[in-house]
Amino acid sequence: MILCLAASITIIIGLIIFIRIKPNTNNNSDIHLPEKSTEISPTEIPDAKLPNSISSSTELLILEKLNNFEDNNMFTKKGVTLGNLATEFGTNVKYLSAIIKKYKSDSFKTYINTLRINYIIGKMDSDISYKKYKISYLAEVTGFATASSFTKTFKEITGLPPSLYFENKYDKSVSE
């Protein structure tokens, strides 16, 4: 009998604590939305939305880390994932994904692939010796797992397979 009474009191105390600690989700008057920063708005992608809970300072910090990631060509490493990049940035996947969607691209995959393809196009423009390399090497230096995934992605982004793209590009350069 005493054991049953003690268990009942413990349950009641637990419920009282739970109710007092649980945030009131029906009361929206206490919600403070972060103000949009005007410093970065010119590069925003229309209709992209960030989670309401992300602060402007966190948003700017993640954007700064993304710019550093791009400037140091870290996207050329094999196996770059949204999860490991979020961990490296000290943030979570949800925030990083939302910021990439708002400021960079539709998705993380599109963002990384576009960076990689633009990187190799830039390399081939600045160093003609890249034209001699096989597709498998170009795939490797850009971080793609296979030559076929590189070729497929290259064609999706540029509209042409790498061999035709560079053939057309350099034939036009020579004739001009």
Secondary structure as GFF3:
##gff-version 3
##sequence-region A 1 176
A	DSSP	alpha_helix	2	21	.	.	.	ID=ss1
A	DSSP	three_ten_helix	28	30	.	.	.	ID=ss2
A	DSSP	three_ten_helix	41	43	.	.	.	ID=ss3
A	DSSP	alpha_helix	56	71	.	.	.	ID=ss4
A	DSSP	three_ten_helix	74	76	.	.	.	ID=ss5
A	DSSP	alpha_helix	82	89	.	.	.	ID=ss6
A	DSSP	alpha_helix	93	103	.	.	.	ID=ss7
A	DSSP	alpha_helix	108	126	.	.	.	ID=ss8
A	DSSP	three_ten_helix	128	132	.	.	.	ID=ss9
A	DSSP	alpha_helix	135	142	.	.	.	ID=ss10
A	DSSP	alpha_helix	147	158	.	.	.	ID=ss11
A	DSSP	alpha_helix	162	175	.	.	.	ID=ss12
###
